[in-house]
Amino acid sequence: MTKDDTAGIATWLWREVDPGDWSGEALRPAAEGHGRLVQVAEERGPLVPVPVPVAEHERRYAGDREYRGLTVPLSLEGAPTTAFRRHAEAVEAAIGPADSVGSHGPTGPWYDPSPEWGAPFLRWRRPGAESLELRATATGAELSLQPTEPYEEWRRATFEWSEPSQSPGGFVIEYLTPANEGLSTPGGRRVPRWAALPPPLGAFLRTLPAETGAIGRKVSVTLFAGTRSVLAIRSAERLTVEGWFKHFSSGAEQGWSQRVERTVRSWTLDAGGPGEVDGERLARHLADVLKAEKVSSPARLSKHVHGPEGAHTVLLGLGF
């Protein structure tokens, strides 16, 4: 599949498809009449738009709609991070920059399990109407045109009422665009004690460099103990951690290297690139570092999230 294929599919979904009331009758012309756009030769045959019916557990959010999406599957050939990045670049070149980007975390939309390598997404939003999303799936990726309100209401309710193990994680970067006016994204959950931290933090860190590489954005957060910065977690094509220690005795055997900048001494840890990060092991290690630095509990930490200018960044799966 070429960039031109991806760009053409995205342009058609975003600018030409009229989903009407999301009934089968309204979607039939799109599902049946525009297959020529997606005649991409693959082993499983031509790719065609697929209407996604509303499941019973989705009814409370979807209202009277018969369908909650019109999707076109895309292939990820080779390294998934690189392949997804090519799709993302093609769509943004065709219809403009995304209004939101990020990762769905371990739990994808409507409780679908996320791919093992990561769950990156880009979204284009029409307030109160439709959204187009490019997202990773278990079999590759997909472009999905969907009604905006049901998905956003599901996500808000999931954060408010679900068990932590079922909550979406990941992160989201919301650009301050007119399309995002009225958008409300829940904040991340905090864990109450150190023992509860490694699972959510580990899941967040394990896929982070694959996801930031796939969407072409950087994510960075600095953690503070009181007013003193202790750790900074940064991810682009690779995941790195920087530390400023008073008590923790780091060493080369733990992967840290010392860096001196004028009078400031810091330690740096290269945690790996896509597919290389041992998330839970790293999370346990960082918890040990913070405890050694006399942080009594995760609740005593504060953070500053660094994101692109003109955007609001929320790290949903961090745990702090």
C-alpha positions in Angstrom: 0.0 0.0 0.0 1.4 3.4 -1.0 1.1 6.8 0.6 -1.2 7.8 -2.3 -3.5 4.9 -1.5 -3.7 6.0 2.2 -4.2 9.7 1.2 -6.9 8.8 -1.2 -8.9 6.7 1.3 -8.6 9.4 4.0 -9.6 12.2 1.7 -12.7 10.2 0.6 -13.8 9.3 4.1 -13.3 12.8 5.5 -14.5 15.0 2.6 -16.9 12.9 0.6 -18.7 10.3 2.8 -22.0 11.4 4.3 -22.9 9.0 7.1 -26.3 10.6 7.6 -28.0 9.1 10.6 -25.5 6.1 10.7 -28.2 3.7 9.5 -27.5 0.9 7.1 -29.4 2.7 4.4 -27.3 5.8 4.8 -24.0 3.9 4.8 -24.8 1.5 1.9 -23.7 3.8 -0.9 -20.3 4.3 0.8 -19.9 0.6 1.7 -20.9 -0.7 -1.7 -20.3 2.1 -4.2 -16.7 3.2 -3.6 -14.8 0.0 -3.5 -12.8 1.2 -6.6 -10.9 3.6 -4.3 -9.5 0.9 -2.2 -8.6 -1.8 -4.7 -5.3 -2.5 -3.1 -3.8 -5.8 -4.2 -3.1 -7.9 -1.1 -3.3 -11.6 -0.3 -6.7 -11.2 1.3 -8.1 -9.3 -1.7 -9.4 -5.8 -2.2 -9.9 -3.6 0.9 -13.4 -2.2 1.2 -15.2 0.0 3.7 -16.7 -1.9 6.6 -19.7 -0.6 8.5 -19.3 -1.3 12.2 -22.6 -2.1 13.9 -23.4 -0.9 17.4 -23.0 -3.7 20.0 -25.3 -4.1 22.9 -22.9 -2.8 25.5 -22.4 0.3 23.3 -26.1 1.1 22.9 -26.2 3.5 25.9 -23.6 5.7 24.1 -24.7 5.3 20.5 -28.4 6.1 21.0 -30.5 5.1 18.0 -27.6 4.8 15.6 -27.4 1.5 13.9 -23.7 1.8 13.2 -20.8 3.5 15.1 -18.2 3.6 12.3 -17.2 3.1 8.8 -13.7 1.7 8.6 -11.1 0.8 6.0 -8.3 -1.6 7.1 -4.7 -0.8 6.2 -1.7 -3.0 6.2 1.5 -2.4 8.3 4.3 -3.9 6.2 7.7 -4.3 7.9 8.3 -2.6 11.3 4.9 -1.4 12.5 6.2 1.9 13.9 7.7 2.9 10.6 4.7 1.6 8.6 2.2 3.5 10.8 4.3 6.6 10.5 4.1 6.5 6.7 0.3 6.3 6.9 0.2 9.1 9.4 2.3 11.4 7.2 0.2 10.6 4.2 -3.1 11.4 5.9 -1.9 14.6 7.5 -0.5 15.7 4.1 -3.9 15.0 2.5 -6.4 16.5 5.0 -4.3 18.6 7.3 -2.7 18.2 10.8 -4.6 16.0 13.3 -6.5 17.6 16.1 -5.4 15.0 18.6 -2.7 12.3 18.6 -1.6 9.8 21.1 -2.0 6.2 22.3 -5.1 4.4 23.4 -3.0 2.3 25.9 -3.7 -1.3 26.7 -7.4 -1.0 26.3 -8.6 0.3 22.9 -11.9 2.0 22.0 -14.9 0.0 23.1 -12.7 -2.4 25.2 -11.0 -3.9 22.1 -7.5 -5.2 23.1 -4.7 -3.0 21.8 -1.9 -4.4 19.6 1.1 -5.8 21.4 3.5 -3.3 19.9 1.5 -0.2 20.8 -1.8 1.6 20.2 -1.0 4.9 18.4 -3.7 7.1 16.9 -4.4 10.4 15.1 -7.8 12.0 15.2 -9.5 14.7 13.1 -12.6 16.0 14.9 -15.8 17.9 13.7 -17.4 19.1 16.9 -20.7 17.4 17.5 -20.6 15.5 14.2 -18.0 13.0 12.9 -14.3 12.2 13.7 -11.8 10.4 11.5 -9.3 8.3 13.3 -6.2 6.5 12.1 -5.4 3.8 14.7 -3.4 0.6 15.1 -5.3 -2.6 15.3 -4.6 -6.3 16.0 -4.2 -7.0 12.3 -2.5 -3.7 11.2 -4.2 -0.4 11.2 -7.4 1.3 10.0 -9.0 4.5 9.1 -12.3 4.9 10.9 -15.0 7.5 10.3 -17.1 7.6 13.4 -19.7 9.7 15.2 -17.9 11.9 17.7 -20.3 11.9 20.6 -20.6 8.2 21.4 -16.9 7.5 21.4 -16.1 10.5 23.6 -18.9 9.7 26.0 -17.7 6.1 26.3 -14.2 7.2 27.1 -15.3 9.7 29.8 -17.6 7.1 31.4 -14.9 4.4 31.2 -12.5 6.6 33.2 -15.2 7.5 35.8 -16.7 4.1 36.4 -14.6 1.2 35.3 -12.1 -0.8 37.3 -8.5 0.5 36.9 -7.5 -2.7 35.0 -10.1 -1.8 32.4 -9.4 1.9 32.1 -7.8 3.2 28.9 -4.2 4.3 29.5 -1.7 5.7 27.1 -1.6 9.5 26.4 -3.2 12.2 24.4 -1.9 15.4 22.8 -4.9 17.7 22.1 -4.1 20.7 19.9 -5.8 24.0 20.6 -7.7 24.0 17.4 -11.3 25.2 16.7 -12.3 21.6 16.1 -11.4 20.7 19.7 -13.6 23.3 21.3 -15.7 21.6 23.9 -13.6 18.5 24.0 -13.2 17.1 27.5 -10.5 14.5 28.1 -10.3 12.8 31.6 -7.2 13.1 33.6 -5.0 10.1 34.4 -5.5 8.0 37.4 -3.1 8.1 40.4 -2.0 5.0 42.2 -2.0 5.1 46.0 1.1 3.2 46.8 4.4 2.0 45.4 3.3 -1.6 45.1 0.5 -0.6 42.7 2.7 1.4 40.4 4.7 -1.1 38.2 1.7 -2.6 36.3 0.2 0.7 34.9 3.6 2.5 34.6 5.2 -0.5 33.0 2.4 -0.9 30.4 2.8 2.8 29.6 6.6 2.7 29.2 6.8 -0.6 27.3 5.2 0.7 24.1 6.0 4.5 24.5 8.9 4.8 22.0 7.0 2.8 19.4 4.0 5.1 19.8 5.8 8.4 19.8 7.8 7.2 16.8 4.6 6.1 15.0 2.8 9.5 15.5 5.9 11.6 15.0 5.7 13.5 18.3 7.8 13.7 21.5 6.5 13.1 25.0 8.4 14.3 28.1 7.5 14.6 31.8 9.6 15.8 34.7 8.8 14.4 38.2 9.4 16.5 41.3 9.8 15.5 44.9 8.7 18.8 46.6 10.4 21.5 44.5 13.3 19.3 43.4 13.3 17.6 40.0 14.2 13.9 40.4 13.4 12.2 37.1 12.6 13.1 33.6 11.1 10.6 31.2 11.5 11.4 27.5 10.4 9.5 24.4 10.8 10.1 20.7 12.3 7.3 18.6 13.9 6.0 21.8 13.0 6.1 25.5 15.4 7.8 27.9 15.3 8.7 31.6 17.3 11.4 33.2 17.8 11.5 37.0 19.1 14.1 39.5 20.0 12.1 42.6 21.0 12.9 46.2 20.6 9.5 47.7 20.3 6.8 45.1 23.6 5.1 44.3 23.5 4.5 40.6 26.1 2.6 38.6 27.1 1.4 35.2 25.7 -2.1 36.1 22.2 -0.6 36.3 22.5 1.1 32.9 23.0 4.7 34.1 25.7 6.9 32.7 26.8 10.1 34.4 26.7 13.5 32.6 28.1 16.7 33.9 26.7 20.1 32.7 28.6 23.0 34.3 27.9 22.5 38.0 24.9 20.1 37.5 25.5 16.4 37.7 22.8 14.2 36.2 22.4 10.5 35.3 21.0 9.2 32.0 19.4 5.8 31.2 18.8 4.7 27.7 15.8 2.4 28.1 15.5 1.3 24.5 13.7 1.9 21.2 10.5 0.3 19.8 10.1 -3.3 21.0 13.1 -3.1 23.3 11.7 -1.7 26.6 11.1 -4.0 29.5 8.3 -1.9 30.9 7.6 -3.5 34.2 11.2 -4.0 35.1 11.9 -0.4 34.3 8.8 0.7 36.3 10.0 -1.3 39.3 13.5 0.2 39.0 12.1 3.8 38.8 9.9 3.2 41.9 13.0 2.0 43.8 14.9 5.1 42.7 12.1 7.4 43.9 11.9 5.5 47.2 15.7 5.8 47.6 15.3 9.6 47.0 13.0 9.7 50.1 9.7 10.0 48.3 7.3 8.4 50.7 4.5 7.5 48.2 3.5 8.3 44.6 1.0 10.8 46.1 4.0 12.9 47.1 5.1 13.4 43.6 4.2 16.2 41.3 4.9 16.4 37.6 5.2 18.8 34.7 4.3 17.4 31.3 6.1 18.9 28.3 4.3 18.8 24.9 4.1 20.5 21.6 3.4 24.3 21.7 -0.3 25.1 21.3 -1.4 21.7 22.7 -2.6 20.2 25.9 -0.9 16.9 26.8 -2.3 14.4 29.2 -0.4 11.2 30.2 -3.3 8.9 31.0 -1.3 5.8 31.9 1.6 7.2 33.9 0.2 6.4 37.4 1.6 9.6 39.1 
